[in-house]
């Protein structure tokens, strides 16, 4: 199985570190976020990894080379010319991931211990195009699912904005939809690359919503013991208490 780690972002929330370094190399208890995520994938049996780069790309490439990929086979998807966000970055890396088996994506600035193997088992059992881990967690942005955990839409709790063509289907009962927070670990079937409609620079959220009316896009409910968004300087200390 293969995986892709999104490490190309500018990391503006993690300033001042990202004024001189990529967010993926921020240190938590002596290990970079990138190393921790590569080791997390290894713990779930995944050693073939694609890492996209843009912001301080040379530093990430040097870290991977100097550490021999921390024991994994790492390929670089080079976005130096333009950062493409998660959806565009995944599409750009298609030639590095275009196999016959499901693959995983995760964000470099998320640390967790949720079971990728259980997510993959759920994904295969339900024959979904995309399955992503979700939890009951406080977040201003929530995905909306029906009782079968089929994706129906997206909601911003602060502004009450809602998105998703499925939401405007007459058969949808809005009162039955349930809110779940995105955990940023996702299983994709390779057919995603044939189905995706967006091009260029775009977020995966756009693809999830646009595909939900035609394909099985599922949420996998889980409550991992450990999960943290290491996107702000103050979260580094909190992450250090969780991940030793």
C-alpha positions in Angstrom: 0.0 0.0 0.0 1.1 3.6 -0.7 0.5 6.8 1.1 0.9 10.5 0.4 1.8 13.1 3.0 0.8 16.7 2.3 3.8 18.8 3.2 3.8 21.6 0.6 1.7 24.2 2.5 3.0 27.6 3.6 2.1 26.9 7.2 1.1 30.5 7.9 -0.5 29.5 11.2 2.8 28.1 12.5 4.8 31.4 12.2 7.5 32.3 13.1 8.8 28.8 12.6 7.6 28.8 9.0 9.4 32.1 8.2 12.5 30.0 7.9 11.4 26.3 7.8 8.6 24.2 6.3 5.9 23.2 8.8 6.6 19.5 8.1 10.0 19.9 9.9 8.5 21.5 13.1 9.9 19.5 16.0 7.8 17.6 18.6 9.9 15.9 21.3 13.0 15.7 19.1 11.3 14.4 16.0 9.9 16.4 13.1 6.2 16.1 12.1 7.3 14.5 8.9 9.4 11.8 10.6 6.5 11.1 13.1 4.1 10.7 10.2 6.4 8.4 8.3 6.9 6.3 11.4 3.1 6.3 11.9 2.6 4.9 8.4 5.3 2.3 9.1 3.4 1.2 12.2 0.4 0.6 9.9 2.5 -1.4 7.4 3.1 1.4 4.8 6.6 2.1 3.7 6.0 3.5 0.2 5.3 7.2 0.7 4.9 10.3 -1.6 5.7 13.7 0.0 4.8 16.9 -1.9 7.0 19.9 -1.4 6.9 23.6 -2.1 7.7 25.9 0.9 11.4 25.4 1.8 11.3 22.3 -0.4 15.1 21.9 -0.2 15.0 21.5 3.6 12.5 18.6 3.3 14.4 16.9 0.6 17.7 17.2 2.6 16.0 15.9 5.7 14.7 12.8 3.8 18.0 12.2 2.2 20.1 12.6 5.3 17.9 10.2 7.3 17.5 7.7 4.5 13.8 8.2 4.5 13.7 7.1 8.1 13.5 3.6 6.7 10.8 4.2 4.1 10.9 4.5 0.3 10.0 8.2 -0.2 9.2 9.9 -3.5 9.0 13.6 -3.9 6.1 15.4 -5.7 7.7 18.7 -6.6 5.3 21.7 -6.4 8.0 24.4 -6.3 6.4 26.1 -9.2 3.0 26.5 -7.5 1.5 25.1 -4.4 -1.6 23.2 -5.5 -3.5 22.6 -2.2 -4.6 19.1 -1.2 -6.7 18.2 -4.2 -4.4 19.7 -6.8 -1.4 18.2 -5.1 -2.9 14.8 -5.1 -3.9 15.0 -8.8 -0.4 16.3 -9.6 1.1 13.2 -7.9 -1.1 10.8 -9.8 1.9 9.3 -11.7 3.5 8.3 -8.3 0.3 6.7 -6.9 -1.5 5.3 -9.9 -1.6 1.6 -8.9 -4.4 -0.9 -8.5 -4.8 -0.7 -4.7 -6.3 1.8 -2.3 -3.9 4.5 -1.0 -3.9 6.8 2.0 -3.4 10.5 2.3 -2.6 12.5 5.5 -1.6 16.0 6.5 1.9 16.6 7.7 0.7 18.8 10.5 -1.7 16.3 12.0 -0.5 13.7 14.5 -2.7 10.7 15.5 -2.8 7.1 16.4 -6.0 6.1 14.6 -5.8 2.7 12.9 -5.2 3.0 9.1 -5.7 -0.7 8.8 -9.2 -0.4 10.2 -10.0 2.5 7.9 -8.8 0.5 4.9 -10.9 -2.5 6.0 -14.0 -0.2 6.3 -13.2 1.3 2.8 -12.9 -2.1 1.1 -15.9 -3.6 2.8 -18.1 -0.8 1.7 -16.5 -0.5 -1.8 -16.3 3.2 -1.5 -14.5 5.6 -3.8 -13.3 7.7 -0.8 -13.5 6.9 2.9 -12.2 9.4 5.5 -11.9 9.2 9.3 -14.2 11.5 11.2 -14.8 12.0 14.9 -17.0 13.9 17.4 -14.6 16.7 17.9 -15.1 20.5 18.4 -14.4 22.2 15.1 -15.9 25.2 13.3 -16.0 23.2 10.1 -18.0 20.0 10.0 -19.0 17.4 7.3 -22.6 16.4 7.1 -23.6 12.7 6.8 -26.8 10.7 6.5 -27.6 7.7 8.7 -25.5 5.5 6.4 -22.5 7.8 6.8 -22.7 8.8 3.2 -21.4 12.4 2.7 -24.1 14.9 2.0 -22.4 18.3 2.7 -20.2 20.6 4.6 -21.0 23.3 7.2 -19.2 26.2 8.8 -20.6 26.5 12.3 -19.4 30.1 12.7 -21.0 31.5 9.6 -23.7 28.9 9.1 -22.5 28.5 5.5 -23.3 25.1 3.9 -22.0 23.5 0.8 -22.7 20.4 -1.3 -25.0 19.7 -4.2 -26.5 16.7 -2.4 -27.9 19.1 0.2 -30.3 20.5 -2.4 -31.7 17.1 -3.3 -35.4 17.0 -2.5 -35.0 13.5 -0.9 -32.6 14.8 1.7 -34.0 15.4 5.2 -31.8 18.1 6.7 -32.9 17.2 10.2 -31.5 13.7 9.9 -28.0 14.8 8.9 -25.3 14.5 11.5 -22.1 16.6 11.9 -18.7 15.0 12.1 -15.2 16.6 12.2 -12.6 15.7 9.6 -9.6 13.8 10.9 -7.4 14.3 7.8 -6.6 10.6 7.2 -8.2 9.4 4.0 -8.5 6.2 2.0 -8.9 6.5 -1.8 -9.7 4.0 -4.4 -7.5 4.5 -7.5 -10.7 5.2 -9.6 -10.7 8.6 -7.9 -8.3 9.9 -10.5 -10.8 9.0 -13.2 -13.7 10.5 -11.3 -12.2 13.8 -10.1 -13.7 16.8 -11.9 -11.5 19.6 -10.6 -8.2 20.7 -12.2 -5.3 22.8 -11.2 -5.3 24.2 -7.7 -8.1 23.0 -5.4 -9.0 21.5 -2.0 -10.0 17.9 -1.6 -13.1 19.1 0.2 -14.3 20.4 -3.2 -13.8 17.0 -4.7 -15.5 15.2 -1.8 -18.6 17.4 -2.2 -18.8 17.4 -6.0 -18.4 13.6 -6.2 -20.8 12.8 -3.3 -23.9 12.8 -5.6 -22.5 10.2 -7.9 -20.1 8.1 -5.8 -19.9 6.5 -2.4 -18.0 9.0 -0.3 -18.1 7.7 3.3 -17.2 8.8 6.8 -15.5 6.3 9.1 -16.4 7.1 12.7 -13.5 6.7 15.1 -12.4 8.3 18.3 -8.6 7.8 18.4 -6.8 8.0 21.7 -4.5 10.6 20.2 -5.2 13.3 17.6 -3.9 16.8 17.4 -3.6 19.6 14.8 -0.1 20.9 15.2 -0.9 24.0 13.1 -0.1 26.7 15.7 3.0 27.4 17.9 1.1 26.7 21.1 0.1 23.3 19.8 3.7 22.2 19.7 3.8 22.1 23.5 0.5 20.3 23.7 1.6 17.7 21.1 4.8 17.1 23.1 2.7 16.1 26.0 0.7 13.6 23.9 3.4 12.2 21.6 6.5 11.2 23.6 
